[in-house]
């Protein structure tokens, strides 16, 4: 009888380890998915911004940064809540 209880305990401990590993894998996958979504969003938004900047490929990052600062100082940006 003591043997079956020990076996049950071992079985439950194995299940706990499996579930902990499964949880770790799911967390890692979720983080990877979030990184991919962020990367995609950054690329899309960068492409959008570049489409409004003439000769964007000829500008360095500091020049683009300066240009964007000037643009945002002049105008207030309104975001339509329906599209967000």
HUVEN-V822836 format. One record per helix or strand of 2 or more residues. SS is the DSSP state (H for helix, E for strand). FROM is the first residue (numbers start at 1). TO is the last residue. Records with the same first field share a line. If there is no record, write none. Layout:
SS->FROM-TO / FROM-TO
This chain:
H->2-52 / 56-58 / 61-74
